[in-house]
């Protein structure tokens, strides 16, 4: 590294679950978003990891954390205050971000998890060139 060159970290999209459907909302839960654990694994989201949620239907955008739900059921449940940010049937995008060095950023491709109407992961050929589709 040459003298005076600063080391930069960039925040990039790490992974997202694209256009998943909200299945439930529980205002009385302590908070978070319950996500089918199969989808969490595919998107490399850990329990209690910070996530950003974008509601396609109403434009709401908020941060919370992930809680693993039962595998294979397709559960996506807004909990606590987040239950006010959407309703069952709304489509949302769940995104995670991470910091990468300049070298890592140059080669980085985010993970994009695509789902069917039952919130089960599937592949869409149109997305393959944009990311690592799981």
N, C-alpha and C positions, 0 to 999 in steps of 0.2 A: 504494500500500500504506500503510495507516495505521500510525502509530508503535506499536511494541510487537508488531505482528503478526509471527509467525514464519513463515518460508518452510519449507514442509514438502514432503518427497519421500515418496512412497508406493511400496512395492514391490508390483507387480501381476503377474499371469500375463501373459507376453508371448505365448507360444505353447505348444501341446502337440500331440503325436502320440498319439492316444487309442487304447488297446487294440491295440497292435501286437504281433505275435508274435515271440518270440526264435527265431532260426533257427540260432544256433550259439553256442558258448562256448569261448573259447581262453585257458586259464589261463596259458600260457607267453608271451602277448603282453605288451608293456610296460604296458598299461593303456588304458582308455577304453571307449567304445561305438561300434562301427561302425554307421552308419545309411545306408540307401539314399539316395544324393544327391538323388533326386527328392523324397523325403520331407523331407530337410533344407531344400531350396529352398522347398517349400510351407509349411513351418513357420518360414521365415526364421531357421534355425539356421546359424551359420557354423562352418566347421571350427575345432576347438579351443575353441569356446564352452562355458562351463560349462552342464551340464544336470543336472537332477534326474530320477531314475528311480524309479518306484513299481511294484513287482511285485504285480500283482493276485492271483496265486496264493499267494504265501507271505508277503506283507506287507512284504517288504524294501524299504527306502527308502535311496537313496544318491546322492551327488554324483559326477560324473565329467566328462569332456569328450567332445565329439562328434568323430568321424573320418568323413569322407565315404567311403561304399562305392560300388561300381558302380551306376549309374543303372538303374532298372527291374527289378532282381533281387529286391527286397524284403528284402535282407539286414539283419538286426538281430543283431549279434554282441557278446556280453559279452566283454570282453578283460581280461586280467590278474586282479587281485583281484576285479573285478566279476563274473568268471566263477563265483564262489562264491555270487552273489546271486540266481541263477536258472538255469533249464535250458531247452534248446530246447523249444518248445511253450508256455512260460509267456506270458501276456499281460502287457504292461507299459504304463505311461504315461510318456512322455518329456516333461518340462516345462522351460520357460525362463521366467525372471522378469526384469523390468527396473524401474528407478526412473523415476517419472513425477512431474511437478509436480502441484499440486492441479488446475490447469486441464486439463492433459493427462489426468489420472485421471478427471475428470468425463465425458469423451467416449470413453475407452478401451474397446475391445472386443478381447479376445485372439483370436489365430488358433487355430482348432481343426482339425487334420487328422485326418479319419476314414479308416480303411482297411478293405479287404475281407479275406477269409481268406488272401490271398496277399500281404498288406502293400502293396497298391496303393491309392493314395488314391481315395476315393469320397466322395459327399455323402449326408448323412442329413438329411432335412427337419426332423426333430424338434430338431436342434441349431442350426438357423439363427438363431433368436431369441436364443440364448445367446451367440453369438460370431460372428466372421467365419470362416465355414467355407471351407476351401480343399480 
